[in-house]
Amino acid sequence: MGAAETAVDVVVIGAGFAGLVAARELGRAGHEVLVIEARDRVGGRTWTDRRLGHDLELGGTWVHWVQPHTWAEMTRYGREIVRSPAVEEAYWLGAGDEPRRGGLEDFMALIEDGQQRIVDDVRDAIPRGVDPTTGAIRSLDALSIQDRFDEIEMSDEARSANESVWVGHVNAPLDQVGLSSALRWTAATGGHWQLMHEASATYRVVGGMSAWTARIAEDVPGGIRLNTLVTAVSEEDGLAVVETEGGERITARRVISTLPVNAISGIRFDPPLPEAWHRASSETVASQGTKVWVKVRGSIPRFFAYASQRHPISVLKSEYPGTDPDGSEHTVLVGFGPDHTRVDVTDLAAVQAAVDALRPGLEVLEATAHDWMKDPLSRNTWMTHRPGQLTRDLRDLQEPSGLVHFATTDNANLWGGFIDGAIESGLREARRVGDSLTAARTER
Ligand SMILES: Cc1cc2nc3c(=O)[nH]c(=O)nc-3n(C[C@H](O)[C@H](O)[C@H](O)COP(=O)(O)OP(=O)(O)OC[C@H]3O[C@@H](n4cnc5c(N)ncnc54)[C@H](O)[C@@H]3O)c2cc1C
Protein backbone atom coordinates (compact mmCIF):
# COMPACT_ATOMS: atom_id res chain seq x y z
CA MET A 1 0.00 0.00 0.00
CA GLY A 2 1.31 3.51 -0.88
CA ALA A 3 1.82 6.18 1.82
CA ALA A 4 -1.17 8.24 0.64
CA GLU A 5 -3.56 5.37 1.19
CA THR A 6 -5.96 4.88 4.08
CA ALA A 7 -7.33 1.45 4.99
CA VAL A 8 -10.65 0.80 6.75
CA ASP A 9 -13.17 -2.01 7.04
CA VAL A 10 -15.99 -0.19 5.25
CA VAL A 11 -16.28 2.95 3.17
CA VAL A 12 -19.79 4.39 3.02
CA ILE A 13 -20.24 6.76 0.08
CA GLY A 14 -22.80 9.44 0.94
CA ALA A 15 -24.06 10.91 4.23
CA GLY A 16 -27.80 11.02 3.61
CA PHE A 17 -30.12 8.99 5.84
CA ALA A 18 -29.08 5.67 4.25
CA GLY A 19 -25.36 6.32 4.67
CA LEU A 20 -25.56 7.78 8.17
CA VAL A 21 -27.63 4.92 9.52
CA ALA A 22 -25.51 2.24 7.83
CA ALA A 23 -22.28 3.81 9.14
CA ARG A 24 -23.64 4.20 12.66
CA GLU A 25 -24.72 0.56 12.81
CA LEU A 26 -21.43 -0.78 11.46
CA GLY A 27 -19.38 1.50 13.68
CA ARG A 28 -21.29 0.46 16.76
CA ALA A 29 -20.73 -3.18 15.83
CA GLY A 30 -16.98 -2.52 16.03
CA HIS A 31 -16.10 -2.12 12.37
CA GLU A 32 -13.88 0.70 11.25
CA VAL A 33 -16.00 2.87 8.98
CA LEU A 34 -15.27 5.94 6.91
CA VAL A 35 -18.12 8.00 5.45
CA ILE A 36 -17.22 10.08 2.41
CA GLU A 37 -19.62 12.84 1.41
CA ALA A 38 -19.23 15.20 -1.54
CA ARG A 39 -21.35 18.00 -0.09
CA ASP A 40 -20.28 20.37 2.69
CA ARG A 41 -23.04 18.99 4.91
CA VAL A 42 -24.72 15.73 5.88
CA GLY A 43 -28.38 14.96 5.13
CA GLY A 44 -28.31 14.46 1.35
CA ARG A 45 -31.76 15.06 -0.07
CA THR A 46 -32.93 16.46 3.26
CA TRP A 47 -31.69 19.97 3.95
CA THR A 48 -33.01 22.68 6.25
CA ASP A 49 -31.80 26.11 5.16
CA ARG A 50 -32.57 29.64 6.36
CA ARG A 51 -34.35 31.35 3.47
CA LEU A 52 -37.21 33.84 3.12
CA GLY A 53 -36.83 34.47 6.87
CA HIS A 54 -37.69 30.85 7.85
CA ASP A 55 -35.96 27.53 8.31
CA LEU A 56 -37.21 25.89 5.12
CA GLU A 57 -36.94 22.25 4.17
CA LEU A 58 -35.59 22.25 0.64
CA GLY A 59 -35.84 18.47 0.38
CA GLY A 60 -37.60 15.77 2.43
CA THR A 61 -39.95 17.19 5.05
CA TRP A 62 -42.93 15.17 6.19
CA VAL A 63 -42.82 12.04 8.33
CA HIS A 64 -45.44 9.80 9.92
CA TRP A 65 -45.74 7.08 12.52
CA VAL A 66 -46.87 4.61 9.85
CA GLN A 67 -43.30 4.78 8.51
CA PRO A 68 -41.69 2.28 10.87
CA HIS A 69 -38.02 2.90 10.15
CA THR A 70 -38.47 6.66 10.31
CA TRP A 71 -40.43 6.43 13.50
CA ALA A 72 -37.85 4.24 15.22
CA GLU A 73 -35.20 6.88 14.44
CA MET A 74 -37.54 9.64 15.63
CA THR A 75 -37.92 7.82 18.92
CA ARG A 76 -34.22 7.10 19.20
CA TYR A 77 -33.31 10.78 18.78
CA GLY A 78 -36.25 12.22 20.71
CA ARG A 79 -37.67 14.07 17.72
CA GLU A 80 -41.15 15.59 17.88
CA ILE A 81 -43.60 16.36 15.10
CA VAL A 82 -45.60 19.47 14.37
CA ARG A 83 -48.58 19.57 12.04
CA SER A 84 -48.36 21.60 8.86
CA PRO A 85 -51.21 24.12 9.05
CA ALA A 86 -54.70 22.63 8.72
CA VAL A 87 -56.47 24.41 5.86
CA GLU A 88 -59.34 26.85 6.04
CA GLU A 89 -59.84 27.17 2.27
CA ALA A 90 -59.37 24.93 -0.76
CA TYR A 91 -58.85 26.09 -4.35
CA TRP A 92 -59.08 24.05 -7.54
CA LEU A 93 -59.91 24.55 -11.20
CA GLY A 94 -63.41 24.43 -12.64
CA ALA A 95 -64.47 24.34 -16.30
CA GLY A 96 -62.10 26.32 -18.54
CA ASP A 97 -59.52 26.39 -15.73
CA GLU A 98 -61.63 28.92 -13.82
CA PRO A 99 -60.38 28.94 -10.18
CA ARG A 100 -62.94 27.57 -7.71
CA ARG A 101 -62.91 28.03 -3.96
CA GLY A 102 -64.51 25.95 -1.22
CA GLY A 103 -63.87 24.19 2.03
CA LEU A 104 -61.74 21.13 2.68
CA GLU A 105 -64.86 18.93 2.62
CA ASP A 106 -65.85 20.24 -0.85
CA PHE A 107 -62.46 19.34 -2.27
CA MET A 108 -62.41 15.94 -0.61
CA ALA A 109 -65.86 15.17 -2.04
CA LEU A 110 -64.55 16.13 -5.50
CA ILE A 111 -61.56 13.79 -5.39
CA GLU A 112 -62.85 10.91 -3.26
CA ASP A 113 -64.12 8.66 -6.04
CA GLY A 114 -61.07 9.17 -8.27
CA GLN A 115 -58.57 8.64 -5.46
CA GLN A 116 -60.25 5.42 -4.39
CA ARG A 117 -60.52 4.02 -7.90
CA ILE A 118 -56.84 4.60 -8.66
CA VAL A 119 -55.94 2.15 -5.90
CA ASP A 120 -59.11 0.03 -5.66
CA ASP A 121 -57.19 -3.19 -6.38
CA VAL A 122 -54.32 -2.44 -4.00
CA ARG A 123 -55.00 -5.49 -1.79
CA ASP A 124 -54.56 -7.85 -4.75
CA ALA A 125 -51.82 -5.82 -6.36
CA ILE A 126 -49.51 -5.72 -3.33
CA PRO A 127 -51.00 -7.82 -0.51
CA ARG A 128 -48.01 -7.12 1.76
CA GLY A 129 -46.58 -3.64 1.66
CA VAL A 130 -43.16 -4.93 2.69
CA ASP A 131 -43.01 -7.09 -0.41
CA PRO A 132 -43.87 -4.72 -3.25
CA THR A 133 -43.02 -7.04 -6.14
CA THR A 134 -45.31 -9.90 -5.11
CA GLY A 135 -48.97 -10.02 -6.15
CA ALA A 136 -50.95 -8.81 -9.14
CA ILE A 137 -48.48 -5.92 -9.37
CA ARG A 138 -46.46 -8.15 -11.68
CA SER A 139 -49.09 -7.81 -14.38
CA LEU A 140 -50.06 -4.21 -13.50
CA ASP A 141 -46.56 -2.75 -13.44
CA ALA A 142 -46.58 -1.83 -17.12
CA LEU A 143 -49.32 0.73 -16.41
CA SER A 144 -48.66 4.38 -15.67
CA ILE A 145 -50.77 6.37 -13.23
CA GLN A 146 -52.10 8.20 -16.29
CA ASP A 147 -53.23 4.90 -17.86
CA ARG A 148 -55.29 4.23 -14.76
CA PHE A 149 -56.79 7.74 -14.71
CA ASP A 150 -57.67 7.43 -18.39
CA GLU A 151 -59.76 4.33 -17.60
CA ILE A 152 -61.89 6.27 -15.10
CA GLU A 153 -64.89 8.37 -16.12
CA MET A 154 -64.92 11.72 -14.33
CA SER A 155 -65.67 15.39 -14.94
CA ASP A 156 -62.86 17.66 -16.14
CA GLU A 157 -62.98 19.38 -12.77
CA ALA A 158 -62.52 16.14 -10.84
CA ARG A 159 -59.83 15.00 -13.30
CA SER A 160 -57.67 18.12 -12.89
CA ALA A 161 -57.97 17.93 -9.12
CA ASN A 162 -57.27 14.20 -8.92
CA GLU A 163 -54.33 14.39 -11.26
CA SER A 164 -52.73 17.29 -9.40
CA VAL A 165 -53.05 15.43 -6.13
CA TRP A 166 -50.97 12.68 -7.73
CA VAL A 167 -48.45 15.12 -9.16
CA GLY A 168 -48.02 16.22 -5.55
CA HIS A 169 -47.26 12.63 -4.62
CA VAL A 170 -45.03 11.57 -7.49
CA ASN A 171 -43.38 14.79 -8.67
CA ALA A 172 -43.51 13.98 -12.40
CA PRO A 173 -45.93 13.90 -15.35
CA LEU A 174 -48.33 11.03 -14.62
CA ASP A 175 -47.80 9.28 -17.94
CA GLN A 176 -44.16 8.72 -16.97
CA VAL A 177 -44.79 7.29 -13.50
CA GLY A 178 -45.66 3.67 -12.83
CA LEU A 179 -48.97 2.90 -11.17
CA SER A 180 -46.69 0.95 -8.85
CA SER A 181 -45.90 4.09 -6.81
CA ALA A 182 -49.58 4.68 -6.07
CA LEU A 183 -50.11 1.02 -5.22
CA ARG A 184 -47.01 0.42 -3.11
CA TRP A 185 -47.39 3.52 -0.93
CA THR A 186 -51.08 2.82 -0.42
CA ALA A 187 -50.17 -0.79 0.42
CA ALA A 188 -47.77 0.63 3.02
CA THR A 189 -50.76 2.31 4.69
CA GLY A 190 -52.94 -0.80 4.75
CA GLY A 191 -54.77 0.12 1.54
CA HIS A 192 -56.12 3.46 2.79
CA TRP A 193 -55.36 6.31 0.41
CA GLN A 194 -56.43 8.90 2.97
CA LEU A 195 -53.77 7.65 5.38
CA MET A 196 -51.22 7.59 2.56
CA HIS A 197 -52.01 11.27 1.89
CA GLU A 198 -51.65 12.10 5.56
CA ALA A 199 -48.39 10.16 5.83
CA SER A 200 -46.76 11.93 2.94
CA ALA A 201 -47.56 15.59 3.61
CA THR A 202 -48.80 16.44 7.09
CA TYR A 203 -46.26 16.25 9.94
CA ARG A 204 -42.93 18.05 9.94
CA VAL A 205 -40.02 17.32 12.29
CA VAL A 206 -39.59 19.95 15.00
CA GLY A 207 -36.14 21.56 14.76
CA GLY A 208 -35.76 20.56 11.11
CA MET A 209 -34.27 17.68 9.18
CA SER A 210 -30.71 19.02 9.29
CA ALA A 211 -30.64 19.11 13.10
CA TRP A 212 -31.82 15.50 13.09
CA THR A 213 -29.27 14.23 10.58
CA ALA A 214 -26.52 16.17 12.41
CA ARG A 215 -27.52 14.28 15.54
CA ILE A 216 -27.29 10.91 13.75
CA ALA A 217 -23.90 11.98 12.36
CA GLU A 218 -22.61 12.46 15.94
CA ASP A 219 -23.20 8.75 16.45
CA VAL A 220 -21.02 7.73 13.50
CA PRO A 221 -17.72 6.60 15.00
CA GLY A 222 -14.73 7.60 12.92
CA GLY A 223 -16.47 10.66 11.61
CA ILE A 224 -17.51 11.84 8.21
CA ARG A 225 -15.29 13.33 5.56
CA LEU A 226 -17.19 16.18 3.88
CA ASN A 227 -16.36 18.02 0.62
CA THR A 228 -14.88 14.83 -0.82
CA LEU A 229 -16.19 13.56 -4.14
CA VAL A 230 -15.74 9.86 -4.85
CA THR A 231 -14.83 9.34 -8.50
CA ALA A 232 -14.02 5.63 -8.76
CA VAL A 233 -14.43 2.30 -7.01
CA SER A 234 -12.36 -0.66 -8.13
CA GLU A 235 -11.05 -3.94 -6.75
CA GLU A 236 -7.41 -4.90 -6.12
CA ASP A 237 -6.03 -7.93 -4.31
CA GLY A 238 -9.38 -8.77 -2.73
CA LEU A 239 -9.93 -5.23 -1.44
CA ALA A 240 -12.10 -2.40 -2.69
CA VAL A 241 -10.24 0.77 -3.70
CA VAL A 242 -12.14 4.03 -3.43
CA GLU A 243 -10.66 7.00 -5.25
CA THR A 244 -11.53 10.62 -4.57
CA GLU A 245 -11.40 13.68 -6.77
CA GLY A 246 -8.43 14.89 -4.72
CA GLY A 247 -6.43 11.81 -5.73
CA GLU A 248 -6.70 9.93 -2.45
CA ARG A 249 -7.03 6.13 -2.47
CA ILE A 250 -8.83 4.42 0.37
CA THR A 251 -8.87 0.65 0.62
CA ALA A 252 -11.76 -1.13 2.28
CA ARG A 253 -13.02 -4.63 2.75
CA ARG A 254 -16.49 -3.53 1.73
CA VAL A 255 -18.06 -0.40 0.18
CA ILE A 256 -21.63 0.78 0.60
CA SER A 257 -22.79 3.10 -2.16
CA THR A 258 -25.80 5.22 -1.18
CA LEU A 259 -26.02 7.06 -4.47
CA PRO A 260 -29.44 7.49 -6.03
CA VAL A 261 -30.07 5.54 -9.24
CA ASN A 262 -30.00 8.74 -11.30
CA ALA A 263 -26.63 9.88 -9.92
CA ILE A 264 -24.64 6.67 -9.68
CA SER A 265 -23.07 7.16 -13.10
CA GLY A 266 -20.98 9.89 -11.40
CA ILE A 267 -18.72 7.12 -10.10
CA ARG A 268 -16.66 4.80 -12.33
CA PHE A 269 -17.02 1.22 -11.08
CA ASP A 270 -14.56 -1.49 -12.05
CA PRO A 271 -15.80 -4.23 -12.24
CA PRO A 272 -18.68 -2.35 -13.84
CA LEU A 273 -22.05 -1.99 -12.12
CA PRO A 274 -24.42 -4.92 -12.48
CA GLU A 275 -26.76 -4.84 -15.47
CA ALA A 276 -29.80 -3.74 -13.40
CA TRP A 277 -27.96 -0.65 -12.11
CA HIS A 278 -26.61 0.14 -15.52
CA ARG A 279 -30.06 -0.18 -17.13
CA ALA A 280 -31.96 1.77 -14.44
CA SER A 281 -29.44 4.60 -14.31
CA SER A 282 -29.37 5.01 -18.08
CA GLU A 283 -33.18 4.95 -18.21
CA THR A 284 -33.41 7.11 -15.03
CA VAL A 285 -36.30 6.86 -12.58
CA ALA A 286 -39.35 9.03 -13.21
CA SER A 287 -38.95 11.81 -10.61
CA GLN A 288 -38.29 15.11 -12.36
CA GLY A 289 -40.37 17.72 -10.61
CA THR A 290 -39.83 20.67 -8.36
CA LYS A 291 -40.53 21.88 -4.86
CA VAL A 292 -40.63 25.67 -4.52
CA TRP A 293 -41.02 28.05 -1.62
CA VAL A 294 -42.86 31.31 -2.31
CA LYS A 295 -43.21 34.32 -0.02
CA VAL A 296 -46.39 36.35 -0.54
CA ARG A 297 -47.56 39.60 1.03
CA GLY A 298 -49.86 39.58 4.04
CA SER A 299 -51.41 37.20 6.47
CA ILE A 300 -53.88 35.08 4.52
CA PRO A 301 -56.31 32.27 5.42
CA ARG A 302 -54.53 28.92 5.40
CA PHE A 303 -55.25 27.19 2.12
CA PHE A 304 -54.26 24.48 -0.28
CA ALA A 305 -54.73 24.79 -4.02
CA TYR A 306 -54.59 22.23 -6.81
CA ALA A 307 -54.36 23.16 -10.50
CA SER A 308 -53.66 20.40 -13.03
CA GLN A 309 -50.63 18.49 -14.20
CA ARG A 310 -50.46 20.90 -17.18
CA HIS A 311 -49.56 23.76 -14.83
CA PRO A 312 -45.97 24.56 -13.74
CA ILE A 313 -47.13 24.51 -10.11
CA SER A 314 -49.79 21.84 -9.61
CA VAL A 315 -50.04 22.00 -5.83
CA LEU A 316 -49.64 25.02 -3.54
CA LYS A 317 -50.28 25.40 0.17
CA SER A 318 -49.59 27.85 2.95
CA GLU A 319 -46.94 26.67 5.35
CA TYR A 320 -45.51 29.53 7.46
CA PRO A 321 -47.07 32.85 8.50
CA GLY A 322 -44.45 35.45 9.40
CA THR A 323 -43.59 39.07 10.11
CA ASP A 324 -40.77 41.04 8.47
CA PRO A 325 -38.38 43.24 10.54
CA ASP A 326 -40.42 46.31 9.43
CA GLY A 327 -43.55 44.77 10.96
CA SER A 328 -45.27 43.81 7.69
CA GLU A 329 -46.85 40.39 7.55
CA HIS A 330 -46.18 37.69 5.00
CA THR A 331 -46.99 34.04 4.33
CA VAL A 332 -44.60 31.43 2.96
CA LEU A 333 -46.16 28.87 0.63
CA VAL A 334 -44.81 25.55 -0.58
CA GLY A 335 -45.53 24.36 -4.11
CA PHE A 336 -44.89 21.28 -6.24
CA GLY A 337 -44.82 20.87 -10.02
CA PRO A 338 -44.21 17.94 -12.37
CA ASP A 339 -41.28 19.41 -14.32
CA HIS A 340 -38.34 21.24 -12.73
CA THR A 341 -37.58 23.10 -15.96
CA ARG A 342 -40.96 24.83 -15.92
CA VAL A 343 -40.48 26.93 -12.77
CA ASP A 344 -37.59 29.38 -12.61
CA VAL A 345 -37.59 30.84 -9.11
CA THR A 346 -35.37 33.73 -10.22
CA ASP A 347 -38.13 34.92 -12.58
CA LEU A 348 -40.67 36.40 -10.15
CA ALA A 349 -43.12 37.32 -12.92
CA ALA A 350 -43.23 33.67 -13.99
CA VAL A 351 -43.70 32.53 -10.38
CA GLN A 352 -46.48 35.11 -9.97
CA ALA A 353 -48.23 33.77 -13.09
CA ALA A 354 -47.88 30.18 -11.86
CA VAL A 355 -49.37 31.16 -8.46
CA ASP A 356 -52.19 33.21 -10.04
CA ALA A 357 -53.29 30.15 -12.00
CA LEU A 358 -54.27 28.25 -8.88
CA ARG A 359 -54.60 30.77 -6.06
CA PRO A 360 -55.53 34.20 -7.41
CA GLY A 361 -55.15 37.39 -5.43
CA LEU A 362 -51.70 36.91 -3.91
CA GLU A 363 -48.67 39.14 -4.40
CA VAL A 364 -45.43 37.18 -4.79
CA LEU A 365 -42.48 38.84 -3.04
CA GLU A 366 -39.71 36.22 -3.25
CA ALA A 367 -39.20 32.60 -4.22
CA THR A 368 -36.56 29.96 -3.67
CA ALA A 369 -35.84 26.28 -4.35
CA HIS A 370 -33.03 23.81 -4.75
CA ASP A 371 -33.04 22.15 -8.16
CA TRP A 372 -32.39 18.53 -7.15
CA MET A 373 -32.68 17.40 -10.76
CA LYS A 374 -29.79 19.62 -11.87
CA ASP A 375 -27.77 18.72 -8.78
CA PRO A 376 -25.19 16.15 -9.99
CA LEU A 377 -25.20 14.46 -6.57
CA SER A 378 -28.90 13.59 -6.73
CA ARG A 379 -30.41 14.13 -10.22
CA ASN A 380 -33.55 12.95 -8.54
CA THR A 381 -36.14 14.30 -6.11
CA TRP A 382 -37.95 11.49 -4.34
CA MET A 383 -37.78 8.29 -6.33
CA THR A 384 -40.78 7.11 -8.31
CA HIS A 385 -40.41 4.30 -10.80
CA ARG A 386 -41.25 4.45 -14.46
CA PRO A 387 -43.77 1.83 -15.59
CA GLY A 388 -42.21 -1.63 -15.33
CA GLN A 389 -39.13 -0.65 -13.31
CA LEU A 390 -40.35 -1.80 -9.90
CA THR A 391 -40.90 -5.48 -10.66
CA ARG A 392 -38.10 -5.68 -13.20
CA ASP A 393 -35.32 -4.09 -11.14
CA LEU A 394 -36.01 -3.82 -7.42
CA ARG A 395 -34.71 -7.23 -6.32
CA ASP A 396 -31.59 -6.96 -8.49
CA LEU A 397 -30.83 -3.44 -7.25
CA GLN A 398 -30.75 -4.77 -3.68
CA GLU A 399 -28.06 -7.36 -4.41
CA PRO A 400 -24.40 -6.65 -3.62
CA SER A 401 -21.93 -6.78 -6.48
CA GLY A 402 -18.60 -8.21 -5.34
CA LEU A 403 -17.41 -6.03 -2.46
CA VAL A 404 -19.92 -3.25 -3.20
CA HIS A 405 -23.31 -2.99 -1.48
CA PHE A 406 -26.12 -0.59 -2.37
CA ALA A 407 -28.20 1.23 0.26
CA THR A 408 -30.56 3.89 -1.01
CA THR A 409 -34.21 4.74 -0.67
CA ASP A 410 -34.35 3.87 -4.36
CA ASN A 411 -33.96 0.17 -3.52
CA ALA A 412 -36.10 -0.03 -0.36
CA ASN A 413 -39.08 -2.33 -0.01
CA LEU A 414 -41.62 -0.50 2.08
CA TRP A 415 -41.48 3.27 1.56
CA GLY A 416 -39.17 3.39 -1.44
CA GLY A 417 -38.55 7.03 -2.33
CA PHE A 418 -39.13 8.27 1.23
CA ILE A 419 -36.84 8.88 4.20
CA ASP A 420 -38.20 5.65 5.67
CA GLY A 421 -36.89 3.73 2.66
CA ALA A 422 -33.44 5.29 3.05
CA ILE A 423 -33.27 4.17 6.68
CA GLU A 424 -34.58 0.69 5.80
CA SER A 425 -31.89 0.27 3.15
CA GLY A 426 -29.14 1.54 5.46
CA LEU A 427 -30.12 -0.94 8.17
CA ARG A 428 -30.36 -3.77 5.64
CA GLU A 429 -26.93 -3.23 4.13
CA ALA A 430 -25.24 -2.61 7.49
CA ARG A 431 -26.53 -6.01 8.59
CA ARG A 432 -25.41 -7.74 5.40
CA VAL A 433 -21.97 -6.11 5.40
CA GLY A 434 -21.51 -6.86 9.10
CA ASP A 435 -22.48 -10.50 8.53
CA SER A 436 -20.11 -10.88 5.60
CA LEU A 437 -17.18 -9.30 7.48
CA THR A 438 -17.80 -11.55 10.46
CA ALA A 439 -18.03 -14.61 8.20
CA ALA A 440 -14.78 -13.65 6.46
CA ARG A 441 -13.01 -13.27 9.84
CA THR A 442 -14.27 -16.66 11.00
CA GLU A 443 -13.00 -18.32 7.82
CA ARG A 444 -9.47 -16.97 8.32
C1 LIG B 1 -37.84 18.05 -2.79
C2 LIG B 1 -37.92 16.76 -2.03
C3 LIG B 1 -38.98 16.54 -1.17
C4 LIG B 1 -39.07 15.34 -0.46
N1 LIG B 1 -40.09 15.16 0.45
C5 LIG B 1 -40.08 14.08 1.27
C6 LIG B 1 -40.97 13.99 2.37
O1 LIG B 1 -41.74 14.93 2.65
N2 LIG B 1 -40.91 12.88 3.16
C7 LIG B 1 -40.04 11.85 2.91
O2 LIG B 1 -40.03 10.85 3.65
N3 LIG B 1 -39.15 11.93 1.88
C8 LIG B 1 -39.15 13.03 1.08
N4 LIG B 1 -38.21 13.16 0.10
C9 LIG B 1 -37.31 12.03 -0.16
C10 LIG B 1 -36.19 11.91 0.86
O3 LIG B 1 -35.60 13.16 1.06
C11 LIG B 1 -35.18 10.91 0.29
O4 LIG B 1 -35.84 9.70 0.00
C12 LIG B 1 -34.05 10.56 1.26
O5 LIG B 1 -33.54 11.71 1.89
C13 LIG B 1 -32.96 9.83 0.48
O6 LIG B 1 -31.91 9.41 1.33
P1 LIG B 1 -30.69 8.56 0.75
O7 LIG B 1 -29.72 8.44 1.83
O8 LIG B 1 -31.22 7.32 0.11
O9 LIG B 1 -30.12 9.42 -0.47
P2 LIG B 1 -29.43 10.86 -0.45
O10 LIG B 1 -30.02 11.69 0.64
O11 LIG B 1 -29.50 11.38 -1.83
O12 LIG B 1 -27.91 10.55 -0.03
C14 LIG B 1 -26.92 10.24 -0.95
C15 LIG B 1 -25.68 11.03 -0.58
O13 LIG B 1 -24.61 10.67 -1.44
C16 LIG B 1 -23.85 11.85 -1.72
N5 LIG B 1 -23.09 11.64 -2.95
C17 LIG B 1 -23.59 11.51 -4.21
N6 LIG B 1 -22.60 11.29 -5.09
C18 LIG B 1 -21.44 11.26 -4.36
C19 LIG B 1 -20.07 11.04 -4.71
N7 LIG B 1 -19.69 10.79 -5.97
N8 LIG B 1 -19.14 11.11 -3.72
C20 LIG B 1 -19.51 11.32 -2.42
N9 LIG B 1 -20.80 11.52 -2.06
C21 LIG B 1 -21.75 11.47 -3.01
C22 LIG B 1 -24.91 12.92 -1.85
O14 LIG B 1 -24.36 14.21 -1.70
C23 LIG B 1 -25.86 12.54 -0.71
O15 LIG B 1 -25.53 13.18 0.49
C24 LIG B 1 -38.08 14.35 -0.63
C25 LIG B 1 -37.00 14.58 -1.46
C26 LIG B 1 -36.91 15.78 -2.15
C27 LIG B 1 -35.72 16.03 -3.04
The ligand as a MOL file (V3000), in Angstrom:
LIG
                    3D

  0  0  0     0  0            999 V3000
M  V30 BEGIN CTAB
M  V30 COUNTS 53 58 0 0 0
M  V30 BEGIN ATOM
M  V30 1 C -37.8440 18.0510 -2.7890 0
M  V30 2 C -37.9190 16.7560 -2.0260 0
M  V30 3 C -38.9800 16.5360 -1.1690 0
M  V30 4 C -39.0730 15.3410 -0.4640 0
M  V30 5 N -40.0920 15.1620 0.4480 0
M  V30 6 C -40.0780 14.0810 1.2710 0
M  V30 7 C -40.9680 13.9920 2.3750 0
M  V30 8 O -41.7420 14.9280 2.6460 0
M  V30 9 N -40.9140 12.8770 3.1600 0
M  V30 10 C -40.0410 11.8470 2.9110 0
M  V30 11 O -40.0300 10.8530 3.6480 0
M  V30 12 N -39.1500 11.9280 1.8830 0
M  V30 13 C -39.1460 13.0330 1.0850 0
M  V30 14 N -38.2050 13.1590 0.0950 0
M  V30 15 C -37.3150 12.0260 -0.1610 0
M  V30 16 C -36.1850 11.9080 0.8600 0
M  V30 17 O -35.5960 13.1550 1.0630 0
M  V30 18 C -35.1800 10.9120 0.2940 0
M  V30 19 O -35.8380 9.7010 0.0010 0
M  V30 20 C -34.0470 10.5620 1.2650 0
M  V30 21 O -33.5400 11.7120 1.8930 0
M  V30 22 C -32.9570 9.8250 0.4780 0
M  V30 23 O -31.9090 9.4140 1.3300 0
M  V30 24 P -30.6940 8.5560 0.7510 0
M  V30 25 O -29.7190 8.4450 1.8320 0
M  V30 26 O -31.2230 7.3250 0.1140 0
M  V30 27 O -30.1240 9.4250 -0.4690 0
M  V30 28 P -29.4260 10.8640 -0.4450 0
M  V30 29 O -30.0180 11.6880 0.6410 0
M  V30 30 O -29.4980 11.3800 -1.8260 0
M  V30 31 O -27.9120 10.5510 -0.0300 0
M  V30 32 C -26.9200 10.2370 -0.9540 0
M  V30 33 C -25.6760 11.0350 -0.5770 0
M  V30 34 O -24.6080 10.6710 -1.4440 0
M  V30 35 C -23.8520 11.8460 -1.7160 0
M  V30 36 N -23.0890 11.6380 -2.9550 0
M  V30 37 C -23.5910 11.5120 -4.2110 0
M  V30 38 N -22.6000 11.2920 -5.0940 0
M  V30 39 C -21.4370 11.2570 -4.3640 0
M  V30 40 C -20.0720 11.0420 -4.7080 0
M  V30 41 N -19.6900 10.7920 -5.9660 0
M  V30 42 N -19.1370 11.1080 -3.7220 0
M  V30 43 C -19.5110 11.3160 -2.4250 0
M  V30 44 N -20.7990 11.5240 -2.0600 0
M  V30 45 C -21.7500 11.4730 -3.0110 0
M  V30 46 C -24.9080 12.9170 -1.8470 0
M  V30 47 O -24.3640 14.2100 -1.6960 0
M  V30 48 C -25.8630 12.5360 -0.7150 0
M  V30 49 O -25.5260 13.1850 0.4850 0
M  V30 50 C -38.0830 14.3460 -0.6320 0
M  V30 51 C -37.0000 14.5820 -1.4610 0
M  V30 52 C -36.9090 15.7800 -2.1540 0
M  V30 53 C -35.7150 16.0340 -3.0350 0
M  V30 END ATOM
M  V30 BEGIN BOND
M  V30 1 1 1 2
M  V30 2 1 2 3
M  V30 3 2 2 52
M  V30 4 2 3 4
M  V30 5 1 4 5
M  V30 6 1 4 50
M  V30 7 2 5 6
M  V30 8 1 6 7
M  V30 9 1 6 13
M  V30 10 2 7 8
M  V30 11 1 7 9
M  V30 12 1 9 10
M  V30 13 2 10 11
M  V30 14 1 10 12
M  V30 15 2 12 13
M  V30 16 1 13 14
M  V30 17 1 14 15
M  V30 18 1 14 50
M  V30 19 1 15 16
M  V30 20 1 16 17
M  V30 21 1 16 18
M  V30 22 1 18 19
M  V30 23 1 18 20
M  V30 24 1 20 21
M  V30 25 1 20 22
M  V30 26 1 22 23
M  V30 27 1 23 24
M  V30 28 2 24 25
M  V30 29 1 24 26
M  V30 30 1 24 27
M  V30 31 1 27 28
M  V30 32 2 28 29
M  V30 33 1 28 30
M  V30 34 1 28 31
M  V30 35 1 31 32
M  V30 36 1 32 33
M  V30 37 1 33 34
M  V30 38 1 33 48
M  V30 39 1 34 35
M  V30 40 1 35 36
M  V30 41 1 35 46
M  V30 42 1 36 37
M  V30 43 1 36 45
M  V30 44 2 37 38
M  V30 45 1 38 39
M  V30 46 1 39 40
M  V30 47 2 39 45
M  V30 48 1 40 41
M  V30 49 2 40 42
M  V30 50 1 42 43
M  V30 51 2 43 44
M  V30 52 1 44 45
M  V30 53 1 46 47
M  V30 54 1 46 48
M  V30 55 1 48 49
M  V30 56 2 50 51
M  V30 57 1 51 52
M  V30 58 1 52 53
M  V30 END BOND
M  V30 END CTAB
M  END
